[in-house]
């Protein structure tokens, strides 16, 4: 009996998408970047259809990489599919916890670089379904890392953790030396992934590093319960945005293109001293309250007169979570390229186009 086909090599086409570089980019510099580190490099991206995965995959394709993406469920409105870039990569269909599938993909495509982004990322879903969250986020991580360890071709692995892994702490901002004190299912699952990744680096000398990003926002996030897409959709419709908390929780927000820049920069440095086996915070180092974030979105929208409705009904909200990104600045030379207002304006334009359809 023939095995079920699990890999699709799809035809290439050239859709128009928004420029991935910051507004002040140097065109000659961009051309050099496109022809350098990632050109023809075989890259495996788990979670390639997610918010970050879509933008990262597009950036890799634009830089000439040979991208293979892991897709579990078909998401017709993902940014990767709508942009047309899913038709420019090889797609492996299956679950990140399927060891045989991951091992086969790494070996058959002779993968050099791995970006492990696949995860269950929605906190309310994690609270309702902790087992599937632990399965995806913890087991999925050790599955990818074990396959990478056994692959003779893999030279670098970037694993996505989160600022949520730090949990609630009195000392702020978080630095990479702070303990991981997450206590809810999502936080704990990502802390496990974080520790597993660094265990593989320490025990097996696997060239892996961990990213701990601030709250990501950008076009392609269709989870309308999140603050940025929910608020933007309300402002586009001329409706008052809803704040579930009392508006005072303090968080750091990072534009998805700056997160892509962070992942690429980290991977490019993984064969240098000071990166392998390390965790890196990536954020703006400029925390905003939920109310301030909503007011900033309203200010850049077409309805600056709107006033948010504050429900004060978010009992498990951590009051303050934000990062110190100085290690990434110092070791990797990374810094965000977009201000909050620039990132939100681009995000607003993405949602205007999306909702108009």
Protein Blocks (a to p, Z undefined) as FASTA:
>chain_A
ZZddfbdcddddddddddfbdfkbcfklmmmmmmmmmnopacddehklmmklmmmmmmmm
mnopacddddfbdcfkbmklmnopmmmcccdeddfklmklmmmmmmmnopabdcdfbdcf
bfklmmmmmmlmmmmmmmmmmmmmmmmmmpmkbgbdcddddfklnopafbdcddfkbccf
bfbfklmmmmmmmmmmmmmmmmnopacddddddddedehiacfkbmklmmmmmmmnopac
ddfbnolaccddddfklmmmmmmmmmmmmmcghkgopacdddehpacdfklmmmmmmmmm
mblmbccddekpafkbcfbdcddfklmmmmnopacfbdfklmmmmmmmmmmmmmmZZ
